[in-house]
Amino acid sequence: MPIGREERRKLPGLPFQYEYGGGEDYYVRECYEEYYPLVEQFVLTQESCLTVTGTPDIGTSVFYAYCFDEFCKAHRDEWIVVAVTYDKNEEATQFAVYEDGVETTRVSHADEDTLLTVLRGLQHQLD
């Protein structure tokens, strides 16, 4: 990482609950490198799913993008990553599936049944 400057990266094409207004790039904050190992350890040892929340405009979407980038780099051939957004009623609104770090499926107007159907298909693929 450049001294005195945050690293700049291309924002991945993830589904976000709210449109990211910061352009096509984002900056890696120092705290991301501190918190990412905790997220990775949690996902690998505790749960296969994690939700990060925060007040609007605090940077949770960008941290989500950073975690996605780092996790895909570290576990490219080991995991199928499903990125899902939910509305305030906790209903799935859109999702994307990434295999080997590449998007293979995107559903823009999702509902819970569609998501569960895709997840069952992925589970069957892994069995």
Phi, psi and omega per residue, in radians:
M1 nan 2.365 -3.139
P2 -1.040 2.459 3.130
I3 -1.237 2.330 3.102
G4 1.344 -0.031 3.118
R5 -2.408 2.532 3.063
E6 -1.360 2.586 3.106
E7 -1.218 2.414 3.123
R8 -1.816 2.330 -3.140
R9 -2.314 2.750 3.050
K10 -1.320 2.307 3.131
L11 -1.240 2.190 3.114
P12 -1.209 2.753 -3.106
G13 -1.406 0.964 -3.141
L14 -1.415 2.683 2.970
P15 -1.305 2.224 3.095
F16 -1.973 2.591 3.090
Q17 -1.113 -0.713 3.097
Y18 -2.149 2.525 -3.140
E19 -1.067 2.310 3.118
Y20 -1.348 2.154 -3.063
G21 -1.675 0.186 -3.061
G22 -1.661 0.239 3.131
G23 1.580 -2.801 -3.069
E24 -1.524 -0.211 -3.088
D25 -2.068 2.852 3.005
Y26 -2.457 2.834 3.115
Y27 -1.870 2.390 3.125
V28 -1.446 1.990 3.086
R29 -1.354 2.636 3.126
E30 -0.984 -0.659 -3.097
C31 -1.133 -0.456 3.120
Y32 -1.054 -0.748 -3.137
E33 -1.166 -0.462 3.100
E34 -1.361 -0.735 -3.047
Y35 -1.487 -0.487 -3.084
Y36 -0.980 -0.804 3.135
P37 -1.007 -0.549 3.089
L38 -1.183 -0.740 3.098
V39 -1.106 -0.836 -3.125
E40 -1.047 -0.810 3.141
Q41 -1.063 -0.733 3.123
F42 -1.064 -0.831 -3.110
V43 -1.140 -0.668 -3.091
L44 -1.364 -0.463 -3.038
T45 -2.023 -0.389 -3.045
Q46 -1.921 -1.085 -3.028
E47 -2.383 2.700 3.086
S48 -1.606 0.151 -3.102
C49 -2.486 2.520 3.134
L50 -2.541 2.422 3.069
T51 -2.013 2.244 3.067
V52 -1.940 2.233 -3.137
T53 -2.166 2.868 3.095
G54 -3.102 2.993 3.107
T55 -1.190 2.678 -3.137
P56 -0.961 2.488 3.067
D57 1.204 0.294 3.106
I58 -1.536 -0.284 3.089
G59 1.977 0.281 -3.138
T60 -1.137 -0.632 3.122
S61 -1.139 -0.701 3.137
V62 -1.237 -0.670 3.071
F63 -1.100 -0.681 3.059
Y64 -1.020 -0.805 3.118
A65 -1.091 -0.760 3.129
Y66 -1.083 -0.833 3.132
C67 -1.061 -0.726 3.101
F68 -1.039 -0.871 3.130
D69 -0.990 -0.866 -3.081
E70 -1.152 -0.742 -3.119
F71 -1.147 -0.744 3.127
C72 -1.131 -0.667 3.094
K73 -1.125 -0.765 -3.056
A74 -1.343 -0.483 -3.000
H75 -2.278 0.610 -3.023
R76 -0.910 -0.790 -3.059
D77 -1.697 0.072 -3.011
E78 -1.863 -0.441 -2.984
W79 -2.264 2.637 2.868
I80 -1.836 2.106 -3.085
V81 -1.723 2.244 3.065
V82 -2.006 2.034 3.136
A83 -1.782 2.127 -3.052
V84 -2.194 2.453 2.980
T85 -1.949 2.595 -3.126
Y86 -2.192 2.663 3.046
D87 -1.551 -3.112 -3.079
K88 -1.186 -0.224 3.066
N89 -1.632 0.185 3.130
E90 1.117 0.533 3.061
E91 -1.753 2.373 3.086
A92 -1.083 2.358 -3.137
T93 -2.007 -0.568 3.088
Q94 -2.808 2.731 3.082
F95 -2.711 2.845 3.083
A96 -2.468 2.570 3.127
V97 -1.979 2.332 -3.129
Y98 -2.153 2.145 3.061
E99 -2.059 2.282 -3.062
D100 0.950 0.610 3.100
G101 1.349 0.081 -3.094
V102 -2.019 2.348 3.120
E103 -1.169 2.201 3.126
T104 -1.968 -0.393 -3.122
T105 -2.536 2.438 3.017
R106 -2.472 2.274 3.075
V107 -2.143 2.014 -3.039
S108 -1.472 -0.510 -3.141
H109 -2.139 1.307 -3.024
A110 -1.530 2.823 2.898
D111 -2.371 2.999 -3.057
E112 -1.061 -0.681 -3.137
D113 -1.106 -0.749 3.118
T114 -1.098 -0.790 3.122
L115 -1.048 -0.808 -3.136
L116 -1.116 -0.656 3.089
T117 -1.078 -0.791 3.122
V118 -1.138 -0.740 3.136
L119 -1.110 -0.696 3.083
R120 -1.098 -0.708 3.094
G121 -1.094 -0.705 3.095
L122 -1.146 -0.722 3.115
Q123 -1.082 -0.751 3.105
H124 -1.076 -0.696 3.120
Q125 -1.087 -0.605 -3.107
L126 -1.428 -0.384 -3.111
D127 -1.265 nan nan
